[in-house]
Amino acid sequence: MNELIFFFNKVIISGMVLGSIYALGAIGITLIFGILRFAHFAHGDMMTMGAFITFY
């Protein structure tokens, strides 16, 4: 039972969180590209800055 709880907490939950972060970044890039018609990759910089602020 402990292995199942460990698997659920470490693999399933963290995979869903990481996947949702990637999805938000992809949706943001797609939205900006759809509106402005050129690729603007500042979302990665903003996500990295937010992650570092949250970490500190």
C-alpha distance matrix in Angstrom:
0.0 3.8 5.4 5.2 6.4 8.7 9.9 10.7 12.5 14.2 15.2 15.5 16.9 19.1 20.3 21.4 23.2 24.9 25.9 27.4 29.3 30.7 31.6 33.4 35.4 36.3 37.4 39.5 41.2 41.8 43.3 45.6 46.7 47.4 49.6 51.4 51.5 50.6 47.4 46.7 43.8 43.7 40.2 38.6 40.6 39.8 36.1 36.2 38.3 36.0 33.0 35.0 36.2 32.7 31.6 34.6
3.8 0.0 3.8 5.4 5.2 6.1 8.5 9.8 10.5 11.9 13.6 14.6 15.6 17.2 18.9 20.4 21.6 23.2 24.7 26.2 27.8 29.3 30.5 32.2 33.9 35.1 36.4 38.2 39.9 40.8 42.3 44.4 45.5 46.5 48.6 50.1 50.4 49.3 46.0 45.0 41.9 41.7 38.4 36.5 38.3 37.6 33.9 33.7 35.7 33.5 30.4 32.2 33.4 30.0 28.6 31.5
5.4 3.8 0.0 3.8 5.5 5.0 6.0 8.5 9.9 10.3 11.2 12.7 14.4 15.7 16.8 18.7 20.3 21.4 22.7 24.7 26.2 27.3 28.7 30.7 32.2 33.1 34.6 36.6 38.0 38.9 40.6 42.7 43.6 44.6 46.9 48.3 48.3 47.2 43.8 43.1 40.0 40.0 36.7 34.7 36.7 36.3 32.6 32.3 34.7 32.7 29.5 31.4 33.0 29.7 28.2 31.3
5.2 5.4 3.8 0.0 3.8 5.4 5.0 6.1 8.6 10.0 10.2 10.5 12.5 14.5 15.3 16.6 18.6 20.1 20.9 22.6 24.6 25.8 26.6 28.7 30.6 31.3 32.5 34.7 36.3 36.9 38.5 40.8 41.7 42.5 44.7 46.5 46.5 45.6 42.4 41.8 38.9 38.9 35.5 33.8 36.1 35.4 31.6 31.8 34.2 32.0 29.0 31.3 32.7 29.3 28.3 31.6
6.4 5.2 5.5 3.8 0.0 3.8 5.4 5.1 6.1 8.4 9.8 10.0 10.7 12.9 14.6 15.5 16.9 18.9 20.1 21.3 23.2 24.8 25.7 27.4 29.3 30.5 31.5 33.4 35.3 36.1 37.4 39.6 40.9 41.7 43.7 45.4 45.7 44.8 41.6 40.7 37.7 37.5 34.0 32.4 34.4 33.5 29.7 30.0 32.0 29.6 26.7 28.9 30.0 26.5 25.6 28.7
8.7 6.1 5.0 5.4 3.8 0.0 3.8 5.5 5.2 5.8 7.9 9.5 10.3 11.3 13.2 14.9 16.0 17.3 19.0 20.6 21.9 23.4 24.9 26.5 28.1 29.3 30.8 32.5 34.1 35.2 36.7 38.6 39.8 41.0 43.0 44.4 44.6 43.4 40.0 39.0 35.9 35.7 32.4 30.4 32.3 31.7 27.9 27.8 30.0 27.8 24.7 26.6 28.1 24.8 23.4 26.6
9.9 8.5 6.0 5.0 5.4 3.8 0.0 3.8 5.6 5.4 5.4 6.8 8.9 10.1 10.9 12.8 14.6 15.6 16.7 18.8 20.4 21.4 22.7 24.8 26.2 27.1 28.7 30.7 32.0 32.9 34.6 36.7 37.6 38.6 40.9 42.4 42.3 41.2 37.9 37.2 34.2 34.3 31.0 29.1 31.3 30.9 27.1 27.1 29.7 27.7 24.6 26.8 28.5 25.3 24.2 27.6
10.7 9.8 8.5 6.1 5.1 5.5 3.8 0.0 3.8 5.8 5.7 5.0 6.4 8.8 9.8 10.7 12.5 14.3 15.2 16.7 18.7 20.1 20.9 22.7 24.7 25.6 26.7 28.8 30.5 31.2 32.6 34.9 36.0 36.8 38.9 40.6 40.8 39.9 36.8 36.0 33.2 33.2 29.7 28.2 30.4 29.6 25.8 26.3 28.7 26.3 23.5 26.1 27.4 24.1 23.5 26.9
12.5 10.5 9.9 8.6 6.1 5.2 5.6 3.8 0.0 3.8 5.9 6.2 5.4 7.1 9.5 10.5 11.2 13.1 14.8 15.9 17.4 19.2 20.5 21.8 23.6 25.1 26.2 27.8 29.7 30.8 32.1 34.0 35.4 36.5 38.3 39.8 40.3 39.2 36.0 34.9 31.9 31.5 28.0 26.4 28.4 27.4 23.7 23.9 26.0 23.6 20.7 23.1 24.2 20.8 20.1 23.4
14.2 11.9 10.3 10.0 8.4 5.8 5.4 5.8 3.8 0.0 3.8 6.2 6.2 5.8 8.0 10.3 10.8 11.6 13.7 15.5 16.4 17.8 19.7 21.2 22.4 23.9 25.6 27.1 28.5 29.8 31.4 33.1 34.3 35.7 37.6 38.9 39.1 37.8 34.4 33.3 30.1 29.8 26.6 24.6 26.5 26.0 22.2 22.1 24.5 22.5 19.3 21.4 23.2 20.0 18.8 22.2
15.2 13.6 11.2 10.2 9.8 7.9 5.4 5.7 5.9 3.8 0.0 3.8 5.8 5.5 5.7 8.4 10.0 10.4 11.6 14.0 15.3 16.1 17.7 19.8 21.0 21.9 23.7 25.6 26.8 27.8 29.7 31.6 32.4 33.6 35.9 37.2 37.1 35.9 32.6 31.9 28.8 29.0 25.7 23.8 26.2 25.9 22.1 22.2 25.0 23.1 20.1 22.6 24.6 21.6 20.7 24.3
15.5 14.6 12.7 10.5 10.0 9.5 6.8 5.0 6.2 6.2 3.8 0.0 3.8 5.7 5.2 6.2 8.7 10.0 10.4 12.2 14.4 15.3 16.1 18.3 20.1 20.8 22.0 24.2 25.7 26.4 28.0 30.3 31.2 32.0 34.3 35.9 36.0 35.1 32.0 31.4 28.6 28.9 25.3 23.9 26.5 25.8 22.0 22.8 25.4 23.2 20.6 23.6 25.1 22.0 21.7 25.4
16.9 15.6 14.4 12.5 10.7 10.3 8.9 6.4 5.4 6.2 5.8 3.8 0.0 3.8 5.4 5.2 6.2 8.7 9.8 10.7 12.5 14.4 15.2 16.6 18.7 19.9 20.9 22.7 24.6 25.5 26.8 28.9 30.3 31.2 33.0 34.7 35.1 34.3 31.1 30.1 27.4 27.2 23.6 22.3 24.6 23.5 19.8 20.7 22.9 20.4 17.9 20.9 22.1 18.8 18.8 22.4
19.1 17.2 15.7 14.5 12.9 11.3 10.1 8.8 7.1 5.8 5.5 5.7 3.8 0.0 3.8 5.4 5.1 6.1 8.4 9.8 10.7 12.3 14.0 15.4 16.8 18.3 19.8 21.3 22.9 24.2 25.7 27.4 28.7 30.0 31.9 33.2 33.5 32.3 29.0 27.9 24.8 24.6 21.2 19.5 21.7 20.9 17.1 17.6 20.1 17.9 15.1 17.9 19.6 16.5 16.1 19.9
20.3 18.9 16.8 15.3 14.6 13.2 10.9 9.8 9.5 8.0 5.7 5.2 5.4 3.8 0.0 3.8 5.5 5.2 5.9 8.5 9.9 10.5 12.0 14.2 15.4 16.3 18.0 19.9 21.1 22.1 24.0 25.9 26.7 28.0 30.2 31.5 31.5 30.4 27.1 26.5 23.6 23.9 20.5 18.9 21.6 21.1 17.4 18.1 21.0 19.2 16.6 19.7 21.6 18.9 18.7 22.5
21.4 20.4 18.7 16.6 15.5 14.9 12.8 10.7 10.5 10.3 8.4 6.2 5.2 5.4 3.8 0.0 3.8 5.5 5.0 6.1 8.6 9.9 10.2 12.2 14.3 15.1 16.0 18.2 19.9 20.6 22.0 24.2 25.4 26.2 28.2 30.0 30.2 29.5 26.5 25.8 23.3 23.4 19.8 18.8 21.6 20.6 16.9 18.4 21.0 18.7 16.7 20.2 21.5 18.7 19.2 23.0
23.2 21.6 20.3 18.6 16.9 16.0 14.6 12.5 11.2 10.8 10.0 8.7 6.2 5.1 5.5 3.8 0.0 3.8 5.4 5.2 6.3 8.8 9.8 10.7 12.6 14.3 15.3 16.7 18.7 19.9 21.0 22.9 24.5 25.6 27.2 28.7 29.3 28.4 25.3 24.1 21.4 21.0 17.4 16.4 18.8 17.5 13.8 15.3 17.6 15.1 13.1 16.6 17.7 14.9 15.6 19.3
24.9 23.2 21.4 20.1 18.9 17.3 15.6 14.3 13.1 11.6 10.4 10.0 8.7 6.1 5.2 5.5 3.8 0.0 3.8 5.4 5.1 6.3 8.6 10.0 10.8 12.4 14.3 15.5 16.8 18.4 20.0 21.5 22.7 24.2 26.1 27.2 27.5 26.2 22.9 21.8 18.9 18.9 15.4 13.9 16.5 15.9 12.2 13.2 16.1 14.3 12.1 15.4 17.3 15.1 15.3 19.1
25.9 24.7 22.7 20.9 20.1 19.0 16.7 15.2 14.8 13.7 11.6 10.4 9.8 8.4 5.9 5.0 5.4 3.8 0.0 3.8 5.4 5.1 6.1 8.6 9.9 10.4 12.1 14.2 15.4 16.2 18.1 20.0 20.9 22.0 24.2 25.7 25.7 24.7 21.6 21.1 18.6 19.1 15.6 14.6 17.7 17.2 13.7 15.4 18.4 16.7 15.0 18.5 20.2 18.2 18.8 22.5
27.4 26.2 24.7 22.6 21.3 20.6 18.8 16.7 15.9 15.5 14.0 12.2 10.7 9.8 8.5 6.1 5.2 5.4 3.8 0.0 3.8 5.4 4.9 6.1 8.6 9.7 10.3 12.2 14.2 15.0 16.1 18.3 19.7 20.6 22.4 24.1 24.6 24.0 21.1 20.2 18.0 18.1 14.4 14.2 17.1 15.8 12.5 14.9 17.3 15.1 14.1 17.9 18.9 16.8 18.2 21.7
29.3 27.8 26.2 24.6 23.2 21.9 20.4 18.7 17.4 16.4 15.3 14.4 12.5 10.7 9.9 8.6 6.3 5.1 5.4 3.8 0.0 3.8 5.4 5.2 6.3 8.7 9.9 10.7 12.5 14.3 15.4 16.8 18.4 19.9 21.4 22.6 23.3 22.2 19.1 17.8 15.2 14.9 11.2 10.7 13.4 12.2 8.8 11.1 13.6 11.6 10.7 14.4 15.7 14.0 15.4 18.8
30.7 29.3 27.3 25.8 24.8 23.4 21.4 20.1 19.2 17.8 16.1 15.3 14.4 12.3 10.5 9.9 8.8 6.3 5.1 5.4 3.8 0.0 3.8 5.5 5.2 6.2 8.6 9.9 10.7 12.2 14.2 15.6 16.5 18.1 20.1 21.1 21.3 20.0 16.8 16.0 13.5 14.1 10.7 9.8 13.3 13.0 9.9 11.9 15.0 13.9 13.0 16.4 18.2 17.0 18.0 21.3
31.6 30.5 28.7 26.6 25.7 24.9 22.7 20.9 20.5 19.7 17.7 16.1 15.2 14.0 12.0 10.2 9.8 8.6 6.1 4.9 5.4 3.8 0.0 3.8 5.4 5.1 6.0 8.5 9.9 10.4 12.0 14.2 15.2 16.1 18.2 19.8 20.0 19.4 16.7 16.3 14.5 15.3 11.8 12.1 15.5 14.7 12.0 14.8 17.4 15.9 15.6 19.2 20.5 19.1 20.7 23.9
33.4 32.2 30.7 28.7 27.4 26.5 24.8 22.7 21.8 21.2 19.8 18.3 16.6 15.4 14.2 12.2 10.7 10.0 8.6 6.1 5.2 5.5 3.8 0.0 3.8 5.5 5.1 6.1 8.7 9.8 10.4 12.3 14.1 15.1 16.6 18.2 19.0 18.5 15.9 14.8 13.2 13.1 9.4 10.6 13.5 11.9 9.7 13.0 15.1 13.3 13.7 17.3 18.1 17.0 19.1 22.0
35.4 33.9 32.2 30.6 29.3 28.1 26.2 24.7 23.6 22.4 21.0 20.1 18.7 16.8 15.4 14.3 12.6 10.8 9.9 8.6 6.3 5.2 5.4 3.8 0.0 3.8 5.5 5.1 6.3 8.6 9.9 10.8 12.2 14.1 15.6 16.5 17.1 15.9 12.9 11.7 9.6 9.9 6.4 7.2 10.5 9.7 7.9 10.9 13.3 12.4 12.9 16.1 17.4 17.0 18.7 21.5
36.3 35.1 33.1 31.3 30.5 29.3 27.1 25.6 25.1 23.9 21.9 20.8 19.9 18.3 16.3 15.1 14.3 12.4 10.4 9.7 8.7 6.2 5.1 5.5 3.8 0.0 3.8 5.4 5.2 6.1 8.5 10.0 10.5 12.0 14.3 15.4 15.3 14.4 11.7 11.6 10.2 11.7 8.8 9.7 13.3 13.1 11.5 14.2 16.8 16.2 16.6 19.7 21.1 20.7 22.3 25.2
37.4 36.4 34.6 32.5 31.5 30.8 28.7 26.7 26.2 25.6 23.7 22.0 20.9 19.8 18.0 16.0 15.3 14.3 12.1 10.3 9.9 8.6 6.0 5.1 5.5 3.8 0.0 3.8 5.5 5.1 6.0 8.6 9.8 10.3 12.2 14.1 14.6 14.6 12.6 12.4 11.9 12.9 10.0 12.0 15.1 14.1 12.9 16.2 18.2 17.0 18.0 21.3 22.1 21.5 23.6 26.4
39.5 38.2 36.6 34.7 33.4 32.5 30.7 28.8 27.8 27.1 25.6 24.2 22.7 21.3 19.9 18.2 16.7 15.5 14.2 12.2 10.7 9.9 8.5 6.1 5.1 5.4 3.8 0.0 3.8 5.4 5.1 6.2 8.5 9.8 10.8 12.1 13.3 12.9 10.8 9.7 9.4 9.7 7.0 9.9 12.4 11.1 10.8 14.2 15.7 14.9 16.5 19.4 20.0 20.0 22.3 24.7
41.2 39.9 38.0 36.3 35.3 34.1 32.0 30.5 29.7 28.5 26.8 25.7 24.6 22.9 21.1 19.9 18.7 16.8 15.4 14.2 12.5 10.7 9.9 8.7 6.3 5.2 5.5 3.8 0.0 3.8 5.5 5.3 6.0 8.5 10.0 10.5 10.8 9.8 7.3 6.9 6.8 8.6 6.9 9.2 12.0 11.9 11.9 14.7 16.5 16.5 17.9 20.5 21.6 22.0 23.9 26.2
41.8 40.8 38.9 36.9 36.1 35.2 32.9 31.2 30.8 29.8 27.8 26.4 25.5 24.2 22.1 20.6 19.9 18.4 16.2 15.0 14.3 12.2 10.4 9.8 8.6 6.1 5.1 5.4 3.8 0.0 3.8 5.5 5.1 6.0 8.6 10.0 9.7 9.9 8.5 9.4 10.2 12.2 10.7 12.9 15.8 15.5 15.3 18.3 20.2 19.8 21.1 24.0 24.9 25.0 27.0 29.5
43.3 42.3 40.6 38.5 37.4 36.7 34.6 32.6 32.1 31.4 29.7 28.0 26.8 25.7 24.0 22.0 21.0 20.0 18.1 16.1 15.4 14.2 12.0 10.4 9.9 8.5 6.0 5.1 5.5 3.8 0.0 3.8 5.5 5.1 6.3 8.6 9.6 10.6 9.9 10.1 11.5 12.6 11.1 14.1 16.4 15.4 15.7 19.0 20.3 19.7 21.5 24.3 24.7 24.9 27.3 29.6
45.6 44.4 42.7 40.8 39.6 38.6 36.7 34.9 34.0 33.1 31.6 30.3 28.9 27.4 25.9 24.2 22.9 21.5 20.0 18.3 16.8 15.6 14.2 12.3 10.8 10.0 8.6 6.2 5.3 5.5 3.8 0.0 3.8 5.4 5.2 5.9 7.6 7.8 7.3 6.9 9.1 10.1 9.7 12.9 14.7 14.0 15.1 18.1 19.0 19.1 21.2 23.6 24.0 24.7 27.1 29.0
46.7 45.5 43.6 41.7 40.9 39.8 37.6 36.0 35.4 34.3 32.4 31.2 30.3 28.7 26.7 25.4 24.5 22.7 20.9 19.7 18.4 16.5 15.2 14.1 12.2 10.5 9.8 8.5 6.0 5.1 5.5 3.8 0.0 3.8 5.5 5.4 4.9 5.3 5.3 6.9 9.5 11.7 11.7 14.3 16.4 16.5 17.4 20.0 21.4 21.8 23.5 25.9 26.7 27.4 29.5 31.5
47.4 46.5 44.6 42.5 41.7 41.0 38.6 36.8 36.5 35.7 33.6 32.0 31.2 30.0 28.0 26.2 25.6 24.2 22.0 20.6 19.9 18.1 16.1 15.1 14.1 12.0 10.3 9.8 8.5 6.0 5.1 5.4 3.8 0.0 3.8 5.9 5.5 8.0 9.0 10.6 13.2 15.0 14.6 17.4 19.6 19.2 19.9 22.9 24.2 24.1 25.9 28.5 29.1 29.5 31.8 34.0
49.6 48.6 46.9 44.7 43.7 43.0 40.9 38.9 38.3 37.6 35.9 34.3 33.0 31.9 30.2 28.2 27.2 26.1 24.2 22.4 21.4 20.1 18.2 16.6 15.6 14.3 12.2 10.8 10.0 8.6 6.3 5.2 5.5 3.8 0.0 3.8 5.8 8.4 10.1 10.8 13.8 14.9 14.9 18.1 19.7 19.0 20.3 23.3 24.0 23.9 26.2 28.6 28.8 29.5 32.1 33.9
51.4 50.1 48.3 46.5 45.4 44.4 42.4 40.6 39.8 38.9 37.2 35.9 34.7 33.2 31.5 30.0 28.7 27.2 25.7 24.1 22.6 21.1 19.8 18.2 16.5 15.4 14.1 12.1 10.5 10.0 8.6 5.9 5.4 5.9 3.8 0.0 3.8 5.6 8.0 8.7 12.3 13.5 14.4 17.5 18.6 18.4 20.2 22.8 23.4 23.9 26.3 28.3 28.6 29.8 32.1 33.7
51.5 50.4 48.3 46.5 45.7 44.6 42.3 40.8 40.3 39.1 37.1 36.0 35.1 33.5 31.5 30.2 29.3 27.5 25.7 24.6 23.3 21.3 20.0 19.0 17.1 15.3 14.6 13.3 10.8 9.7 9.6 7.6 4.9 5.5 5.8 3.8 0.0 3.8 6.9 9.2 12.6 14.8 15.7 18.3 19.9 20.2 21.6 24.0 25.2 25.8 27.8 29.9 30.6 31.7 33.7 35.6
50.6 49.3 47.2 45.6 44.8 43.4 41.2 39.9 39.2 37.8 35.9 35.1 34.3 32.3 30.4 29.5 28.4 26.2 24.7 24.0 22.2 20.0 19.4 18.5 15.9 14.4 14.6 12.9 9.8 9.9 10.6 7.8 5.3 8.0 8.4 5.6 3.8 0.0 3.8 6.3 9.7 12.2 13.7 15.8 17.2 18.1 19.7 21.6 22.8 23.9 25.7 27.5 28.6 29.9 31.6 33.4
47.4 46.0 43.8 42.4 41.6 40.0 37.9 36.8 36.0 34.4 32.6 32.0 31.1 29.0 27.1 26.5 25.3 22.9 21.6 21.1 19.1 16.8 16.7 15.9 12.9 11.7 12.6 10.8 7.3 8.5 9.9 7.3 5.3 9.0 10.1 8.0 6.9 3.8 0.0 3.8 6.3 9.4 10.7 12.3 14.0 15.3 16.5 18.3 19.8 21.0 22.5 24.3 25.7 26.9 28.4 30.3
46.7 45.0 43.1 41.8 40.7 39.0 37.2 36.0 34.9 33.3 31.9 31.4 30.1 27.9 26.5 25.8 24.1 21.8 21.1 20.2 17.8 16.0 16.3 14.8 11.7 11.6 12.4 9.7 6.9 9.4 10.1 6.9 6.9 10.6 10.8 8.7 9.2 6.3 3.8 0.0 3.8 5.9 7.8 9.8 10.9 11.9 13.7 15.4 16.5 17.9 19.7 21.3 22.4 23.9 25.5 27.1
43.8 41.9 40.0 38.9 37.7 35.9 34.2 33.2 31.9 30.1 28.8 28.6 27.4 24.8 23.6 23.3 21.4 18.9 18.6 18.0 15.2 13.5 14.5 13.2 9.6 10.2 11.9 9.4 6.8 10.2 11.5 9.1 9.5 13.2 13.8 12.3 12.6 9.7 6.3 3.8 0.0 3.8 5.4 6.3 7.7 9.5 10.8 12.1 13.7 15.2 16.6 18.1 19.6 21.0 22.4 24.1
43.7 41.7 40.0 38.9 37.5 35.7 34.3 33.2 31.5 29.8 29.0 28.9 27.2 24.6 23.9 23.4 21.0 18.9 19.1 18.1 14.9 14.1 15.3 13.1 9.9 11.7 12.9 9.7 8.6 12.2 12.6 10.1 11.7 15.0 14.9 13.5 14.8 12.2 9.4 5.9 3.8 0.0 3.8 5.5 5.2 6.3 8.6 10.0 10.7 12.4 14.3 15.6 16.6 18.4 19.9 21.3
40.2 38.4 36.7 35.5 34.0 32.4 31.0 29.7 28.0 26.6 25.7 25.3 23.6 21.2 20.5 19.8 17.4 15.4 15.6 14.4 11.2 10.7 11.8 9.4 6.4 8.8 10.0 7.0 6.9 10.7 11.1 9.7 11.7 14.6 14.9 14.4 15.7 13.7 10.7 7.8 5.4 3.8 0.0 3.8 5.4 5.1 6.0 8.5 9.8 10.4 12.1 14.2 15.2 16.2 18.0 19.9
38.6 36.5 34.7 33.8 32.4 30.4 29.1 28.2 26.4 24.6 23.8 23.9 22.3 19.5 18.9 18.8 16.4 13.9 14.6 14.2 10.7 9.8 12.1 10.6 7.2 9.7 12.0 9.9 9.2 12.9 14.1 12.9 14.3 17.4 18.1 17.5 18.3 15.8 12.3 9.8 6.3 5.5 3.8 0.0 3.8 5.5 5.1 6.1 8.5 9.8 10.5 12.3 14.2 15.2 16.3 18.4
40.6 38.3 36.7 36.1 34.4 32.3 31.3 30.4 28.4 26.5 26.2 26.5 24.6 21.7 21.6 21.6 18.8 16.5 17.7 17.1 13.4 13.3 15.5 13.5 10.5 13.3 15.1 12.4 12.0 15.8 16.4 14.7 16.4 19.6 19.7 18.6 19.9 17.2 14.0 10.9 7.7 5.2 5.4 3.8 0.0 3.8 5.5 5.2 6.1 8.6 9.9 10.6 12.3 14.2 15.2 16.6
39.8 37.6 36.3 35.4 33.5 31.7 30.9 29.6 27.4 26.0 25.9 25.8 23.5 20.9 21.1 20.6 17.5 15.9 17.2 15.8 12.2 13.0 14.7 11.9 9.7 13.1 14.1 11.1 11.9 15.5 15.4 14.0 16.5 19.2 19.0 18.4 20.2 18.1 15.3 11.9 9.5 6.3 5.1 5.5 3.8 0.0 3.8 5.4 5.1 6.1 8.5 9.9 10.5 12.1 14.0 15.4
36.1 33.9 32.6 31.6 29.7 27.9 27.1 25.8 23.7 22.2 22.1 22.0 19.8 17.1 17.4 16.9 13.8 12.2 13.7 12.5 8.8 9.9 12.0 9.7 7.9 11.5 12.9 10.8 11.9 15.3 15.7 15.1 17.4 19.9 20.3 20.2 21.6 19.7 16.5 13.7 10.8 8.6 6.0 5.1 5.5 3.8 0.0 3.8 5.5 5.1 6.1 8.7 9.9 10.4 12.1 14.3
36.2 33.7 32.3 31.8 30.0 27.8 27.1 26.3 23.9 22.1 22.2 22.8 20.7 17.6 18.1 18.4 15.3 13.2 15.4 14.9 11.1 11.9 14.8 13.0 10.9 14.2 16.2 14.2 14.7 18.3 19.0 18.1 20.0 22.9 23.3 22.8 24.0 21.6 18.3 15.4 12.1 10.0 8.5 6.1 5.2 5.4 3.8 0.0 3.8 5.4 5.0 6.2 8.6 9.8 10.4 12.3
38.3 35.7 34.7 34.2 32.0 30.0 29.7 28.7 26.0 24.5 25.0 25.4 22.9 20.1 21.0 21.0 17.6 16.1 18.4 17.3 13.6 15.0 17.4 15.1 13.3 16.8 18.2 15.7 16.5 20.2 20.3 19.0 21.4 24.2 24.0 23.4 25.2 22.8 19.8 16.5 13.7 10.7 9.8 8.5 6.1 5.1 5.5 3.8 0.0 3.8 5.4 5.2 6.2 8.5 9.8 10.7
36.0 33.5 32.7 32.0 29.6 27.8 27.7 26.3 23.6 22.5 23.1 23.2 20.4 17.9 19.2 18.7 15.1 14.3 16.7 15.1 11.6 13.9 15.9 13.3 12.4 16.2 17.0 14.9 16.5 19.8 19.7 19.1 21.8 24.1 23.9 23.9 25.8 23.9 21.0 17.9 15.2 12.4 10.4 9.8 8.6 6.1 5.1 5.4 3.8 0.0 3.8 5.5 5.1 6.0 8.4 10.0
33.0 30.4 29.5 29.0 26.7 24.7 24.6 23.5 20.7 19.3 20.1 20.6 17.9 15.1 16.6 16.7 13.1 12.1 15.0 14.1 10.7 13.0 15.6 13.7 12.9 16.6 18.0 16.5 17.9 21.1 21.5 21.2 23.5 25.9 26.2 26.3 27.8 25.7 22.5 19.7 16.6 14.3 12.1 10.5 9.9 8.5 6.1 5.0 5.4 3.8 0.0 3.8 5.5 5.1 6.0 8.6
35.0 32.2 31.4 31.3 28.9 26.6 26.8 26.1 23.1 21.4 22.6 23.6 20.9 17.9 19.7 20.2 16.6 15.4 18.5 17.9 14.4 16.4 19.2 17.3 16.1 19.7 21.3 19.4 20.5 24.0 24.3 23.6 25.9 28.5 28.6 28.3 29.9 27.5 24.3 21.3 18.1 15.6 14.2 12.3 10.6 9.9 8.7 6.2 5.2 5.5 3.8 0.0 3.8 5.4 4.9 6.1
36.2 33.4 33.0 32.7 30.0 28.1 28.5 27.4 24.2 23.2 24.6 25.1 22.1 19.6 21.6 21.5 17.7 17.3 20.2 18.9 15.7 18.2 20.5 18.1 17.4 21.1 22.1 20.0 21.6 24.9 24.7 24.0 26.7 29.1 28.8 28.6 30.6 28.6 25.7 22.4 19.6 16.6 15.2 14.2 12.3 10.5 9.9 8.6 6.2 5.1 5.5 3.8 0.0 3.8 5.4 5.2
32.7 30.0 29.7 29.3 26.5 24.8 25.3 24.1 20.8 20.0 21.6 22.0 18.8 16.5 18.9 18.7 14.9 15.1 18.2 16.8 14.0 17.0 19.1 17.0 17.0 20.7 21.5 20.0 22.0 25.0 24.9 24.7 27.4 29.5 29.5 29.8 31.7 29.9 26.9 23.9 21.0 18.4 16.2 15.2 14.2 12.1 10.4 9.8 8.5 6.0 5.1 5.4 3.8 0.0 3.8 5.5
31.6 28.6 28.2 28.3 25.6 23.4 24.2 23.5 20.1 18.8 20.7 21.7 18.8 16.1 18.7 19.2 15.6 15.3 18.8 18.2 15.4 18.0 20.7 19.1 18.7 22.3 23.6 22.3 23.9 27.0 27.3 27.1 29.5 31.8 32.1 32.1 33.7 31.6 28.4 25.5 22.4 19.9 18.0 16.3 15.2 14.0 12.1 10.4 9.8 8.4 6.0 4.9 5.4 3.8 0.0 3.8
34.6 31.5 31.3 31.6 28.7 26.6 27.6 26.9 23.4 22.2 24.3 25.4 22.4 19.9 22.5 23.0 19.3 19.1 22.5 21.7 18.8 21.3 23.9 22.0 21.5 25.2 26.4 24.7 26.2 29.5 29.6 29.0 31.5 34.0 33.9 33.7 35.6 33.4 30.3 27.1 24.1 21.3 19.9 18.4 16.6 15.4 14.3 12.3 10.7 10.0 8.6 6.1 5.2 5.5 3.8 0.0
